[in-house]
Amino acid sequence: MNADHARFSTSRLVNLTATAAAARRPPLELLLLAAIWGASFLFMRVAAAAFGAFALVEIRLCLGALVLLPFTVGTLRRMPSEMWLRLAGVAFVNTAAPFLLFAWAAQRAPAGVVAITNATTVMFTALFARLMYGERIAAGRIAGLVCGFVGVATLASGNGGGQSILGAVLAGTSGSILYGLGANLSAQQLVPRLAPSAIAAGTLSVSAVLLAPVAALRWPAAPIAPVAWLSAAGLGLLCTGTAYLLYYRIMHKIGAAGVSTVTYLIPLFGVLWAWVLLGERLTATTAFSGALILGGVFLSQRR
């Protein structure tokens, strides 16, 4: 009897330990995802000057699609032509255009600054949900939007390396606006009909096809340094393809609302990687702006 009781206690302890480990895994995976997506601004900062926006984004799209397509090729192959047209529209708004804007911004501002502008995506998503579908915006969300917009204005007034970063901040913010619009279009046009992973693979693939002619014309004539090639590969394989797979894995475990908390962590990692690996200095204006924007994101996501 004692032996059976001991075996039962041991088995229960093992199960509890496994359950506790599983519970800890999503937060750790969220940190990993934030670290990967935060690194995308570092990679863009290093590679954009050598490749230019169009060529770099084309590489990013192709490599990201290369990672995702093996998991979704069957679904995409069975899609009707009408769905491909919808996918193309969403792909331009939610993938191709914002990727180009962020790559252009990375040529003209520190990586940490561009990462902070990306955090406004959540606020614009809420704003477009109100404009397009009449979703109610509570007083707290309105306060969050105002706080975030003040943060963007403050960020745009600063400088990076002694130069104005107004254009880069406007480009990054415009990319976030398109992400917000694209998220709502995707929710209406694609999510009810396709798996999220198929949407990601499809939008990357279609965007790569759409940009290919322009990217070929704008391909850099000068030789590309190995560090730029490595950064472009990291941006496509790690920060796009692998990150999407990890994102949907976490979403499956804790839901869309839970995985959306990664929004708070991405700019922090973006600033951290830029400081550690590129030696970018965090100015008081950037820190204050980032705090305002993240505060606005927090308020806009509260329920």
C-alpha positions in Angstrom: 0.0 0.0 0.0 2.8 2.4 0.9 4.6 1.5 -2.3 1.5 2.2 -4.4 1.0 5.4 -2.6 4.6 6.4 -3.2 4.3 5.6 -6.9 1.0 7.6 -7.1 2.7 10.6 -5.4 5.7 10.4 -7.7 3.5 10.2 -10.8 1.4 13.1 -9.6 4.5 15.2 -8.9 5.8 14.4 -12.4 2.5 15.5 -13.9 2.4 18.7 -11.9 6.0 19.5 -12.9 5.2 18.9 -16.6 2.1 21.1 -16.3 4.1 23.9 -14.6 6.7 23.7 -17.3 4.1 23.9 -20.1 2.5 26.9 -18.4 5.9 28.6 -18.3 6.5 27.9 -22.0 4.2 30.5 -23.6 5.8 33.5 -21.8 9.2 32.3 -22.7 8.1 31.8 -26.3 6.6 35.3 -26.3 10.0 36.7 -25.2 11.7 34.7 -27.9 9.2 36.0 -30.5 9.7 39.6 -29.3 13.5 39.2 -29.4 13.3 37.9 -33.0 10.9 40.6 -34.3 12.9 43.2 -32.4 16.0 42.1 -34.3 14.3 42.7 -37.6 14.9 46.5 -37.2 18.6 45.8 -36.5 18.8 43.7 -39.7 17.0 46.3 -41.8 19.3 49.0 -40.5 22.4 47.1 -41.5 21.1 45.8 -44.9 18.9 48.6 -46.2 21.8 50.9 -47.1 23.4 48.3 -49.2 20.3 46.8 -50.9 17.9 49.7 -50.9 14.3 49.2 -49.9 12.9 47.3 -52.9 15.7 44.7 -53.2 15.8 44.1 -49.4 12.1 43.6 -49.1 12.0 41.3 -52.1 14.7 39.1 -50.4 12.7 39.2 -47.2 9.5 38.2 -48.9 11.0 35.3 -50.9 12.9 33.8 -47.9 9.9 34.2 -45.6 7.7 32.5 -48.1 10.3 29.7 -48.5 10.0 28.9 -44.8 6.2 29.0 -44.7 5.1 27.4 -48.0 5.9 23.8 -47.1 3.4 24.0 -44.3 0.6 25.5 -46.4 1.2 24.7 -50.1 -1.7 22.2 -50.1 -4.2 24.8 -48.8 -3.0 27.5 -51.2 -3.1 25.1 -54.2 -6.8 24.4 -53.6 -7.8 28.1 -53.3 -10.2 29.5 -55.9 -9.1 32.4 -58.1 -11.4 34.8 -56.4 -9.6 34.2 -53.1 -6.3 34.9 -54.8 -7.6 38.4 -55.8 -8.6 39.1 -52.2 -5.2 37.8 -51.0 -3.4 40.1 -53.4 -5.3 43.2 -52.2 -4.5 42.4 -48.5 -0.9 41.4 -49.4 -0.2 44.9 -50.8 -1.8 46.8 -47.9 -0.6 44.5 -45.1 2.7 43.2 -46.3 4.4 44.7 -49.4 3.8 48.4 -48.7 4.5 48.5 -45.0 7.6 46.4 -45.4 8.9 48.9 -48.0 8.1 51.9 -45.7 9.9 50.3 -42.7 12.9 49.4 -44.9 13.0 53.0 -46.2 12.8 54.4 -42.7 15.7 52.1 -41.6 18.0 53.8 -44.0 17.3 57.2 -42.4 16.8 56.6 -38.7 18.3 54.5 -35.9 16.8 51.0 -35.6 15.4 51.7 -32.1 13.4 54.7 -33.4 11.9 52.6 -36.2 11.0 49.8 -33.8 9.1 52.3 -31.6 7.0 53.6 -34.5 6.0 50.0 -35.2 4.3 49.8 -31.8 1.6 52.1 -32.9 0.1 49.3 -35.1 -2.2 48.2 -32.3 -3.7 51.7 -31.9 -4.3 52.1 -35.7 -5.9 48.6 -35.7 -8.4 49.8 -33.1 -9.0 53.0 -34.9 -9.8 51.3 -38.3 -12.0 48.8 -36.5 -14.1 51.8 -35.4 -14.1 53.5 -38.8 -14.8 50.4 -40.8 -17.0 48.3 -38.6 -18.3 50.7 -36.0 -16.6 49.0 -33.1 -17.1 51.1 -30.0 -14.0 52.9 -28.6 -14.2 53.4 -24.9 -12.8 56.5 -23.1 -9.7 54.5 -22.1 -8.9 53.6 -25.7 -9.4 57.2 -26.9 -7.0 58.3 -24.2 -4.6 55.7 -25.4 -4.8 56.9 -29.0 -4.2 60.5 -28.0 -1.2 59.4 -25.8 0.2 57.4 -28.7 -0.1 60.2 -31.2 1.6 62.6 -28.9 4.4 60.1 -28.5 4.8 59.9 -32.3 4.8 63.7 -32.6 7.5 63.9 -29.9 9.5 61.2 -31.5 9.4 63.0 -34.9 10.7 66.1 -33.3 13.9 64.4 -32.3 17.0 63.7 -34.3 19.3 60.7 -34.9 23.0 61.2 -35.3 22.5 65.0 -35.5 20.0 64.6 -38.4 16.2 65.0 -38.5 14.3 61.8 -38.4 11.0 63.3 -39.3 10.7 61.5 -42.6 11.7 58.1 -41.1 9.1 58.5 -38.3 6.4 59.4 -40.7 7.3 56.4 -42.9 7.3 54.0 -40.0 4.1 55.4 -38.7 2.6 55.1 -42.2 3.6 51.5 -42.2 1.8 51.0 -38.9 -1.3 52.7 -40.3 -1.2 50.2 -43.2 -0.7 47.3 -40.8 -3.8 48.5 -38.9 -5.9 48.7 -42.0 -4.6 45.4 -43.3 -5.4 43.6 -40.1 -9.0 44.7 -40.4 -9.2 43.8 -44.1 -7.6 40.4 -43.4 -10.1 39.8 -40.5 -13.0 40.4 -42.8 -11.8 39.0 -46.2 -9.4 36.2 -45.3 -9.6 34.9 -41.7 -13.1 33.3 -42.1 -11.9 31.4 -45.1 -8.2 30.5 -44.6 -6.0 29.3 -41.8 -3.7 32.1 -40.4 -0.6 30.3 -41.5 -1.9 30.0 -45.1 -2.7 33.8 -45.0 0.8 34.6 -43.9 2.4 32.3 -46.6 0.0 33.6 -49.3 0.5 37.3 -48.6 4.3 36.9 -48.5 4.3 34.9 -51.8 1.9 37.3 -53.6 3.8 40.3 -52.3 7.1 38.8 -53.6 5.5 38.4 -57.1 4.1 42.0 -57.0 7.4 43.6 -56.1 9.6 41.4 -58.3 9.7 43.6 -61.4 10.5 46.8 -59.5 13.1 45.0 -57.3 14.8 43.7 -60.4 15.0 47.2 -61.8 16.2 48.7 -58.5 18.7 45.9 -57.8 22.0 47.4 -56.5 24.8 47.5 -59.0 27.6 47.7 -56.4 28.9 44.5 -54.7 27.0 43.7 -51.5 29.1 43.1 -48.3 28.7 39.7 -46.6 27.3 41.4 -43.4 24.5 42.9 -45.5 23.7 39.5 -47.1 23.7 37.9 -43.6 21.4 40.6 -42.3 19.0 40.2 -45.3 19.0 36.4 -44.7 18.3 36.9 -41.0 15.4 39.3 -41.9 13.8 36.8 -44.2 14.4 33.4 -42.7 14.4 34.3 -39.0 12.4 37.5 -38.6 9.7 36.7 -41.2 9.3 33.0 -41.9 10.3 31.5 -38.6 8.7 34.3 -36.6 5.4 33.8 -38.2 5.5 30.0 -37.4 6.3 30.8 -33.8 3.6 33.5 -33.7 0.9 31.0 -34.8 2.2 28.3 -32.5 1.8 30.7 -29.5 -1.6 31.9 -30.8 -2.8 28.3 -30.8 -1.8 28.0 -27.1 -3.0 31.2 -25.6 -5.2 32.9 -28.2 -5.0 36.1 -30.2 -5.4 38.4 -27.2 -2.6 36.7 -25.4 -0.1 36.7 -28.2 -0.9 40.4 -28.9 1.0 41.3 -25.7 4.2 40.8 -27.8 3.5 44.3 -29.0 4.9 45.8 -25.8 8.1 43.8 -26.0 9.1 44.3 -29.6 10.3 48.0 -29.3 12.1 47.2 -26.1 14.1 44.5 -27.9 14.5 46.7 -31.0 16.2 49.4 -28.8 18.2 46.8 -26.9 19.7 45.1 -30.0 20.4 48.5 -31.5 22.3 49.6 -28.4 24.2 46.4 -27.9 25.1 45.6 -31.5 25.1 48.9 -33.3 26.1 51.2 -30.4 23.0 53.4 -30.9 22.4 55.8 -28.1 19.0 56.1 -26.5 18.2 59.8 -26.3 15.9 61.3 -23.7 13.4 62.2 -26.4 13.3 58.7 -27.8 12.9 57.2 -24.4 10.1 59.6 -23.5 8.4 59.1 -26.8 8.6 55.3 -26.5 7.1 55.5 -23.0 4.2 57.6 -24.4 3.6 55.2 -27.3 3.7 52.1 -25.2 1.4 53.7 -22.6 -1.0 54.5 -25.5 -0.8 50.9 -26.7 -1.5 49.6 -23.2 -4.6 51.9 -22.8 -5.8 51.1 -26.3 -5.7 47.3 -25.6 -7.4 47.4 -22.2 -10.9 45.9 -22.0 
